[in-house]
Amino acid sequence: MPPRSYLITAGVLAVLVAVSLPLTSGFSIIVWRWLFAAAACILVVAGAFRVVHGLGAPRWIGAVVALPGLLWAANNVRMMNPERSLATWFIMSGAATQLAFLAAAGGALRLVETMSRPHAAFRFGYMLLAAYALVVGIGLVDNLMGWSFTRNALYAAPERALRITATLVGYGAFIGAAVWVTMRRDIEVWAGAVISLIGIHMLYGTIRPMFVAAAELRELRGDLMFWVQPVLMLIGGAAVWRIGSVLNARAVSERYAQS
């Protein structure tokens, strides 16, 4: 079970949201949505660094794992700027999101490798992620230069297969890292379970559009996930923060016991 303070905080937030909705005729839900998303971003970014620090892993792993959250924050800041420079376009492009995801997945895979024995599967995973990162870079150049060869059927078919495989490897790395850390370090099961379930949900949401028509997808999903997703992000951020807190507390205790 989560700590009592987490449950109390969740209860207070639920009450505040419920009370504010009738008082603002429902307009406050927009504010709450962005507050939840921003809080989740802070928890995930800070929590990633705390997890890496608590494990004694290289710091660059924390930086790349936190990269999607940092990019999300940069993207929202850039959206407030009416000017559209090349840097702004890149930050707001899908290519930046994909590259950040691939870098974070590589960091998560490396985190699992630091706690495991060397295995060829890790090198294969790195190769897949790097290969798709190259494909994303090619697509970005194609877009910038106004070319069209990436829309060729002979190119699109293997690109799609590689994208699906890299996506599976990426989310598998995140889920594996959460499960592996919580199991190996005997951390509360709920934290790893929450991150794993959210990872599975995000994997489903990423893979499904590749097989379902856009109109059908919008009809099936509706607007529900637009409101639910920030809540899931906040819960996942709290789980990442909790794992980092437990690891750091144990690291301090071990250093104190050795001194």
C-alpha positions in Angstrom: 0.0 0.0 0.0 1.1 3.6 -0.6 2.2 5.6 2.5 -0.5 7.2 4.5 0.6 10.7 3.4 0.1 9.8 -0.2 -3.4 8.5 0.4 -4.3 11.6 2.4 -2.9 13.8 -0.4 -4.9 11.9 -3.0 -8.1 12.3 -0.9 -7.5 16.0 -0.4 -7.0 16.6 -4.1 -10.1 14.6 -4.9 -12.2 16.7 -2.5 -10.7 20.0 -3.9 -11.5 19.0 -7.5 -15.1 17.9 -6.5 -15.7 21.2 -4.6 -14.2 23.4 -7.2 -16.2 22.0 -10.2 -19.7 23.3 -9.2 -18.2 26.6 -7.9 -16.6 27.4 -11.3 -19.3 25.8 -13.5 -16.7 23.1 -14.5 -14.1 25.5 -15.8 -11.7 24.6 -13.1 -11.2 21.2 -14.6 -8.9 22.7 -17.2 -6.7 24.2 -14.5 -6.7 21.0 -12.5 -5.7 19.1 -15.7 -2.6 21.2 -16.2 -1.7 21.3 -12.5 -1.8 17.5 -12.4 0.3 17.2 -15.6 2.8 19.8 -14.3 3.1 18.1 -10.9 3.5 14.7 -12.6 6.3 16.1 -14.8 8.1 17.5 -11.7 7.8 14.2 -9.8 9.0 12.1 -12.7 12.0 14.3 -13.6 13.1 14.7 -9.9 12.2 11.1 -9.1 14.3 9.7 -12.0 17.4 11.5 -10.7 16.7 10.3 -7.1 16.3 6.7 -8.3 19.6 6.8 -10.1 21.3 8.5 -7.2 19.9 6.0 -4.7 21.1 3.1 -6.9 24.5 4.6 -7.4 24.1 4.4 -11.2 25.7 6.8 -13.6 24.0 10.2 -13.6 23.5 10.4 -17.3 20.9 7.6 -16.9 18.8 9.9 -14.8 19.2 12.7 -17.3 18.0 10.7 -20.3 15.2 9.0 -18.4 13.9 12.4 -17.4 14.3 13.7 -20.9 10.6 13.2 -22.0 9.4 15.1 -19.0 11.9 18.0 -19.6 10.8 18.1 -23.3 7.2 18.2 -22.3 7.9 21.3 -20.1 10.0 22.9 -22.9 7.2 22.2 -25.4 4.6 24.0 -23.2 6.9 26.9 -22.6 7.6 27.3 -26.3 3.8 27.2 -27.1 3.5 30.4 -25.2 5.9 32.1 -27.7 4.2 33.2 -30.9 7.5 33.2 -32.9 8.3 29.9 -34.6 12.1 29.5 -35.0 13.7 26.3 -36.2 14.5 25.3 -32.6 10.9 25.9 -31.7 9.7 23.8 -34.5 12.0 20.9 -33.6 11.0 21.0 -29.9 7.3 20.9 -30.9 7.8 18.3 -33.6 7.0 14.6 -33.2 10.6 13.8 -34.0 11.8 15.4 -30.8 9.2 13.4 -28.8 10.3 10.1 -30.5 14.0 10.8 -29.9 13.4 11.7 -26.3 11.5 8.5 -25.8 14.2 6.4 -27.4 16.9 8.0 -25.3 14.9 7.5 -22.1 14.2 3.8 -23.1 18.0 3.3 -23.6 18.6 4.8 -20.2 16.0 2.5 -18.6 17.5 -0.5 -20.4 21.0 0.5 -19.1 19.6 0.8 -15.6 18.3 -2.7 -15.7 21.7 -3.9 -17.1 23.6 -2.3 -14.2 21.6 -4.5 -11.9 21.9 -7.6 -14.0 24.4 -9.9 -15.6 25.7 -9.0 -19.1 23.5 -10.4 -21.8 23.3 -10.2 -25.5 19.6 -9.1 -25.2 20.7 -5.8 -23.9 23.0 -5.1 -26.9 20.2 -6.2 -29.2 17.8 -3.7 -27.5 20.3 -0.9 -27.8 20.8 -1.7 -31.5 17.0 -1.6 -32.2 16.6 1.7 -30.4 19.6 3.2 -32.2 18.3 2.0 -35.5 14.9 3.5 -35.1 16.5 6.8 -33.8 18.4 6.9 -37.2 15.1 6.3 -39.0 13.5 9.2 -37.1 16.5 11.4 -38.0 16.1 10.5 -41.6 12.4 11.4 -41.5 13.2 14.7 -39.9 15.7 15.6 -42.6 13.2 14.5 -45.2 10.6 16.8 -43.7 13.0 19.7 -43.5 14.2 19.3 -47.1 10.7 18.8 -48.5 11.6 15.4 -49.9 9.1 12.5 -50.2 11.1 9.3 -50.2 10.0 8.3 -46.7 6.4 8.1 -48.0 7.4 5.4 -50.4 5.8 2.1 -49.7 9.1 0.2 -50.0 10.5 2.5 -47.2 7.3 2.8 -45.1 6.7 -1.0 -44.6 10.1 -1.8 -42.9 10.0 1.6 -41.1 6.6 0.7 -39.5 7.9 -2.8 -38.5 11.0 -1.2 -36.9 8.8 1.5 -35.1 6.6 -1.2 -33.6 9.5 -3.3 -32.5 11.4 -0.3 -31.0 8.2 0.8 -29.2 7.8 -2.6 -27.6 11.4 -2.6 -26.6 11.2 0.9 -25.2 8.1 0.3 -23.0 9.4 -3.1 -22.0 12.6 -1.3 -20.7 10.5 1.1 -18.6 8.3 -1.7 -17.2 11.3 -4.0 -16.7 13.2 -1.2 -14.8 10.3 -0.5 -12.5 9.7 -4.2 -11.7 13.4 -5.0 -11.4 14.2 -2.1 -9.0 11.2 -2.8 -6.8 11.9 -6.6 -6.7 15.7 -6.4 -6.2 15.6 -3.6 -3.6 12.5 -4.9 -1.8 10.5 -1.7 -2.4 6.7 -1.4 -2.0 5.1 -3.5 -4.7 2.5 -0.9 -5.5 5.1 1.5 -7.0 6.4 -1.0 -9.5 2.8 -2.3 -10.3 1.5 1.2 -10.9 4.4 2.1 -13.3 4.0 -1.2 -15.1 0.2 -0.8 -15.6 0.7 2.8 -16.8 3.4 1.6 -19.1 1.2 -1.1 -20.6 -1.6 1.5 -21.0 0.7 3.9 -22.8 2.1 1.1 -25.0 -1.5 0.1 -26.0 -2.3 3.8 -26.8 0.9 4.0 -28.9 0.5 0.8 -30.8 -3.2 0.9 -31.4 -3.2 3.9 -33.8 -0.9 1.9 -36.1 -3.6 -0.6 -36.7 -6.9 1.4 -36.3 -8.2 4.1 -38.6 -8.0 7.6 -37.0 -11.8 8.2 -37.2 -12.5 4.9 -35.6 -9.9 5.5 -32.9 -11.4 8.9 -32.0 -14.9 7.3 -31.8 -13.6 4.5 -29.5 -11.6 6.8 -27.2 -13.8 9.9 -27.0 -12.7 12.6 -24.6 -12.3 10.4 -21.6 -8.5 9.9 -21.7 -8.0 13.6 -22.3 -9.1 14.1 -18.6 -7.9 10.8 -17.2 -4.3 10.8 -18.5 -3.0 13.6 -16.2 -4.3 11.7 -13.2 -2.5 8.6 -14.4 0.6 10.6 -15.0 0.4 12.1 -11.5 0.0 8.6 -9.9 2.9 7.3 -12.0 5.0 10.3 -10.9 4.2 9.7 -7.3 5.4 6.1 -7.7 8.7 7.1 -9.3 9.2 9.7 -6.5 8.5 7.0 -3.9 11.0 4.6 -5.3 13.6 7.3 -5.3 12.8 8.4 -1.8 13.1 4.8 -0.4 16.4 4.2 -2.3 17.9 7.5 -1.1 16.8 6.9 2.5 18.4 3.5 2.5 21.6 4.9 1.0 21.8 7.5 3.7 21.2 4.9 6.4 23.9 2.7 5.0 26.4 5.5 4.8 25.5 6.5 8.4 26.0 2.9 9.6 29.4 2.6 7.9 30.6 5.9 9.5 
